[in-house]
Amino acid sequence: AYRVMLQTDDETLDYRQAEQKYAHSHLIVEQGGDHSFVDYSRHLPDIAEFLLNGIK
């Protein structure tokens, strides 16, 4: 299973290509941001849960 976190203003990757490729994964798509995934720290509890237990 994959957890894919995308932001629409990524200057390196076209988020739409990743969104299409990983359509059957758990996707988080946020408006704005950039390639570094701005403000990712608010997702840390979910990231830890995924790493420890997988997506439920």
Wavefront OBJ file of the C-alpha trace (Angstrom):
o trace
v 0.000 0.000 0.000
v 1.108 3.537 -0.715
v 0.303 6.838 0.936
v 0.856 9.576 -1.624
v 1.007 13.193 -0.544
v 0.841 15.788 -3.305
v 0.607 19.543 -3.548
v -0.679 21.178 -6.700
v 2.043 23.823 -7.034
v 4.900 21.287 -7.028
v 7.544 22.883 -9.253
v 9.332 19.569 -9.947
v 6.590 17.011 -10.597
v 3.183 17.349 -12.226
v 0.927 16.290 -9.371
v -1.728 15.156 -11.894
v 0.573 12.439 -13.239
v 1.207 11.094 -9.742
v -2.485 11.386 -8.923
v -3.311 9.274 -11.974
v -0.524 6.720 -11.409
v -1.459 6.194 -7.756
v -5.227 6.526 -8.166
v -5.805 3.290 -6.233
v -3.638 4.374 -3.308
v -4.427 6.586 -0.348
v -3.986 10.072 -1.839
v -3.718 13.418 -0.138
v -3.865 16.261 -2.667
v -3.597 19.794 -1.340
v -3.892 23.095 -3.160
v -0.712 25.181 -3.345
v 2.482 24.075 -1.662
v 5.601 22.920 -3.482
v 7.864 19.907 -3.966
v 8.961 19.953 -0.317
v 5.310 19.446 0.734
v 4.786 22.642 2.692
v 3.533 22.163 6.257
v 3.901 18.373 6.149
v 4.337 18.348 9.918
v 0.582 18.503 10.449
v 0.400 15.072 8.760
v 3.043 13.467 11.003
v 0.537 11.582 13.188
v -1.026 10.008 10.079
v 2.406 9.230 8.617
v 3.461 7.520 11.847
v 0.212 5.532 11.925
v 0.775 4.409 8.335
v 4.367 3.359 9.002
v 3.427 1.458 12.131
v 0.143 -0.106 11.054
v -0.523 0.516 7.377
v -3.587 2.221 5.967
v -6.874 1.198 7.522
l 1 2 3 4 5 6 7 8 9 10 11 12 13 14 15 16 17 18 19 20 21 22 23 24 25 26 27 28 29 30 31 32 33 34 35 36 37 38 39 40 41 42 43 44 45 46 47 48 49 50 51 52 53 54 55 56
